Amino acid sequence: MYNVPSYKEDNVDELLSFINHYPLAFITGLDEKGNFVGTHIPLIVEQREGELYLIGHMMKKTDHYDALSKNSKILVVFNGPNGYVSASWGTNKSKGSTWNYMTVHVNGRISFFEGDQLINLMRDFTLLHENGDASSPTIYDNLSESYKQRLMPHISGFEIKVEKIEGVFKLSQGVDEETFSNIIRKLEEKKGLDGLLGEEMKKRKEKIFS
């Protein structure tokens, strides 16, 4: 990762909050021939007995499932909002522009499971993303048995035991406060991902300039 101390986020609670807020992960590893495989999967983070785990599910009979079943060592990347930051927005305009971003990298080992453990995962996963609405027709328990019988044999649950977790939140640390505020304003004017990036910077402004 970009090893600049002022950009590194070492607070584990902050990193886990980030994962919960931006749960779609890029998971990558190597197959038996050394070829990279990758996929995007939303994950749930769990803490058990002092250890961190990332939990999810994926389709079987895919290149990434086959590869990760045989080589458990993987890298998981969570990305948040990002955007171009023009030097023209700052008090010092005679320098290069930059790109702000937020990312968390996790190294770990993946293992797969099925049966009751997979069913419990699907219950938790669907209820979580339906905001706890047990009446939603799309949570696991409210799906038809025929649908579940067709779907479940084709997916596998997995958990990743976290061995290393690192975060880089590159948010214009090091500029003066006037420039920082102006960057936030410019990003929010652009809206979209830029607007979200501005919101993340605004949340951290007090800490950065304390």
Order of alpha helices (4+ residues) and beta strands (2+ residues): beta-alpha-beta-beta-beta-beta-alpha-beta-beta-alpha-alpha-beta-alpha-alpha
